Amino acid sequence: ARRVRMSPDKHILPLEAHGISLISFGFFLGEGSPAIWRGPMVSKAVKQFARGVAWPQLDVLIVDLPPGTGDIPLSLVQAVEVSGAIVVTQPQRLAGVEAQKAGDMFAQLEVPVLGVVENMTGAFGSGGGNTVASALGVPLLGTVPFDAAVVAEGDAGTPTVITRSDSEFARSFDAIAHRVVNALGWQLAESEAVTE
């Protein structure tokens, strides 16, 4: 496994996979080690990832936050200017209740909620994303169907959107990505679409 390195000026050098630069709390923990950090430590780490990483020229910086309304989203909003939040939920009612709280938190922090994504559609029902989107007054950006093969592909380090780009799962991600870009106010010219 590759390890995270530091630049001469003491910035963290992100790892790269499939053309995407990334950094994760998990890169700094031993395998199987839990991240048991109090609020101040989490806040410091979030600021370090936002400002202390030698990111290449980026179109978008996506931060995958844990569910809920804890220290991490608050620290992130304090550390950087956040262009928008995407609320991810599952079809179950309880997941929707928690997702709505997260959306309300971002609205209170004056971060635009770009929309809602429903994950694992089909395995646990459907419709939770619509419910949350309606409650928050934002669009449903899309639904991601449950696909059991995704787990094995992820464990093998072969993302489904690459290995099975014609699958319903991959097409749903592509559609959601385009809607997020539009929600950010960008125009994607058809001529700029990259195909491999």
N, C-alpha and C positions, 0 to 999 in steps of 0.2 A: 504494500500500500504506500502511496506517495504521502509525504509529510509536508505540512505547511512550512514555508521558509520565510525569512525576513529579508527585506531589501537593505542595502547599505545605510539608507537613511531611516531605518527602523520602522518601515511600513510592512504590514503583512502582505505577502504575495498570494493572491488567490489561486486555487487549483482550477484546471480547465477540463471540461468533459463535453464532448460533442459540440465544440465551439462556444461553449458557455462558461464564463468565469464564475466561480462560486466559492463561498466561504460558509462554514457551518460551525456552530458550537461543538458539534460532534467531532470535528477534526482535532480539537484540543483536549479531548477526553480519551482515556484508555478504553479499549473495546469493552463494552458491557458496563462501563462506569456511569453511574447516574449523575445528572447535573443537579446537585443540591446547592443552589445559590440563593442567597437572600437578595432582597430588592436592590440595595446599593451595588452589589457585584453585577447583577444583571444589567443595571443602568450603565455601568462602566463598560461592560462588554458590548452593549448595543452601540454606544458612542464610538468605541474602538472600531467596530465593524463598519460604521458609517463614515468615519473620518480617518481611520488609521489603516485602511486597506489600499494598496496600490492598484485600484481598479483601472482597467484599460478604458479607452473611450467607450462609453456606454450609450445605447439608445434608451434603455430603461433599466432601472435597478428594482428588482422584485424582492421583497422581504416576506418570507413565509413565517407568519406568526403563530404561536400556539393559540388554541381556542381560549376565549374568555376576555376579561377586561382588566388584566393585571398590570404589573410594572413594565412589561416589555413594550406594549404599544404606546404607553405614556412616555417612556424613555425615548422611543423612536421619534415620536412627534416633537419632542423637545430637542432632539439632536439634529434633525434634518427637516427640510421643508418637504412634506409628503404631498404628492400631487393627487393622490386618490387611494381609496381603500376598496378592496373587493371582498365581500362577505361570502364565505363558503359554508354551506350547510349540507345536511343530509335530509332525506325525506321524513324522518321521524319528527313528531311534534316537539319532543324535548330538545332535540338538536336545533330546531328552529327557534325555540325560546332563547337559547344561549346565543345563537347567531344574531338574533334581533338586538340583544343587549350589546353585542360588539358593534353593530351598526349604529346604534344610538350613541355609544361612547365616541365613535369617530365623529359623528355629527356634532356632539358637544365640544369636541376638540377642534372643530371647524376644518375637518378633513373631509372633502367630498367623498361620498360613498358612490362609486361608479356603477355598482350593481351587485347582483347576487348570482352565485353559481351553486347549483345543486349537484352534489357528488353522490356516487353509488346509487343512481337512479335504477330502479327495478329490483335490486336486491332487498330493499327495505320499503318498497312502495314508491310513490312519486307524489309530487305536488308541494313538498315542503319549501322548495325554493320560491315558488310562486307566492306562497303565503308570506314568507319573510320579505320578499321584494315589495309586495303590496303594503305590508305594514310599515316598511321604511320609505315607501314612495319612490322607489328606484326600479330600473328595469331588471328583468331576469336575463342575465347574460348568456345563460345556457345550462344544459344539464349534461352530466358526464355519466354514461351508462356503466353499471357494474360489469366488470370483465375479469373473470378469475385468472386469466393468463397474465394479466398485468403484474400481479404479485411476483410470479416466477421471472418474468422479463426484467422487472426492477431489481430483483435480487441478483440476477446475472449481469446487471449493468448495461442492459440493452433496452433503452426506452421504447415503449410501444409505438410512440409517434414516429420512430425511425424504422423499427423492424416490421411494423404492420401499419404503414402510413395510410392504407386504404380502409382500415378498420373503422367501425362506428366510433370507437373510443378516440382514435386519433383525429377523425373528422370533427368530433365535438370540441376537442382542444383547439383546433385550427379556427373554428367558428368563434369560440369564446375569445381567442387572442385578437381576432379582427374586431370584435365588438368592444374589447377593452381599448384598443388603439383608437377607435372612433369615439369612445367615451372620453378619452384624453384630448380629443379635439384634433387628432392627426388625420391626415388624408393618405390612404394607401393607394398609390397609383398602380394600376394593373401591371404596368411595365416594370414596376420595381419588385413584383412578386418573384421570389427566389425559388427555383425548382431544382431538385437534385435527382 
